[in-house]
Amino acid sequence: MIPARYAPILFGFFLSGMMSFLVSGLSTFRALGLGAHFAQAWMGNWAVSWLTAFPVVLIVAPITRRLVARLVTKG
């Protein structure tokens, strides 16, 4: 098992992977359609997207948490 202190990093890893998978798939479909090379193009686009999304999520998530904490009421 992974120590709890790594939970935010693991969360960012999975979140960025799933979101980049879906968004890159949709973008690839819109650009190419369901042609013969769709899957190969999608996986290539996903790899680049995930490599970008993971560090961005790690940087943006704490900022987003603070913003949300300011916008919601306690109770």
Secondary structure by P-SEA (a helix, b strand, c coil): cccccaaaaaaaaaaaaaaaaaaaaaaaaaacccccaaaaaaaaaaaaaaaaaaaaaaaaaaaaaaaaaaccccc
